[in-house]
Amino acid sequence: MSAPAIGQFVSAGDFSLILTHPLVNGGNSVSLVGFKLDSDVVDTDQEMDSAKVVPLIGGIADVITNTVRAGTMRFACVRTTNQIALGDIVAIAQSIQHIGDNVGGTLRASWSQNGAIVAVSFIGVTVKRCKPLHIKGNDIAEYDVQFAYTDYT
């Protein structure tokens, strides 16, 4: 009997986000918490397309490319302890909004996949958007927290 074809092994919840920011937790790294297991934990999007096609008369086209890697990270998260030192992402985002960020930080996302650790680091990270309050009656309210970043490696 042959082994089943498996594309990848990923353990649900085996994921970490570590934020290092001079305005958060005294500049010490903090592990972010408050992510629901059954949701899109994090998603990213570029601020600008990497290429643009400009159609020209006569059936030809010019292609313009760039190396802009800045973008937005979106987190579906919930308020947990309301304590920055314990990594509550909603409390951290609201604190940075209140202080006014002029330095940016670094966020490292890592997870295991097929027995290896995969990691992406984002630099120039700051808060783009976070609601001040979100309450639901018979459920845990999900905050749409957004961070902007200037580059990633």
BELDA-V641791 format. One record per residue. PHI is phi in whole degrees, 0 to 359 (* if undefined). OMEGA is omega as a letter, one per 40 degrees, with the letter a starting at -180 (999 if undefined). D_FIRST is the distance of its C-alpha to the first C-alpha in Angstrom with 1 decimal. Layout:
phi = {PHI PHI}
omega = {OMEGA OMEGA}
d_first = {D_FIRST D_FIRST}
This chain:
phi = {* 274 291 293 283 238 285 196 245 225 273 302 85 275 208 223 235 246 256 239 214 302 264 238 56 65 85 279 298 223 275 285 227 113 253 284 296 266 203 283 296 215 217 233 210 290 285 220 299 282 211 223 258 248 295 242 299 102 87 257 209 259 242 248 239 211 246 292 241 292 187 231 255 242 239 265 219 234 289 246 264 63 242 297 297 265 88 300 297 293 297 295 299 293 294 297 301 292 290 88 274 229 230 76 223 234 234 248 257 218 203 258 212 55 83 239 269 248 217 226 250 251 242 64 275 212 282 262 200 200 297 286 205 209 231 241 288 238 201 273 287 266 268 267 269 236 248 264 222 263 195 212 227}
omega = {a i i i a a a i i i a i i a i i a i i a a a a i i a i i i i a i i a i a a i i a a i i i i i a i i i i i i i i i a i i a i i i i i i i i i a a i i a i a i i a a a i a a i i i a i i i a a i i i a a a a i a a a i i a i i i i a a i a i i a i i i a a a i a i a i i i a i a i a a i i a i i i a i i i i a a i i 999}
d_first = {0.0 3.8 6.7 9.1 12.2 15.0 18.5 20.3 20.9 24.4 25.9 28.4 31.9 31.1 33.8 37.4 40.5 43.3 46.8 49.5 52.8 56.4 57.5 54.7 54.7 57.3 55.1 52.5 48.8 47.5 44.0 44.0 43.0 43.1 39.9 38.2 34.5 34.1 36.0 36.2 37.3 38.6 39.0 41.1 43.0 45.2 48.9 49.3 47.1 46.4 47.7 50.0 50.6 54.2 54.6 57.9 60.1 59.2 55.4 54.8 53.7 54.2 51.4 52.4 50.0 50.4 48.9 49.5 46.7 48.5 47.1 46.6 44.1 43.7 42.7 42.1 43.5 45.5 48.5 47.7 50.5 52.9 53.2 52.7 52.1 49.1 47.5 48.3 47.6 50.0 52.8 52.3 52.4 55.5 57.2 56.6 58.0 61.1 61.8 61.4 59.0 60.5 58.1 54.4 51.6 48.1 44.9 41.7 38.4 35.3 31.8 28.5 25.7 22.4 24.1 27.3 30.7 32.0 35.7 38.3 42.1 44.7 48.3 51.6 50.1 52.5 52.6 52.8 52.8 52.5 54.1 56.8 55.7 53.0 52.9 51.0 52.0 48.9 46.3 46.0 47.6 45.5 47.7 47.0 47.8 48.1 48.6 49.8 48.8 50.3 47.3 43.9 42.0}
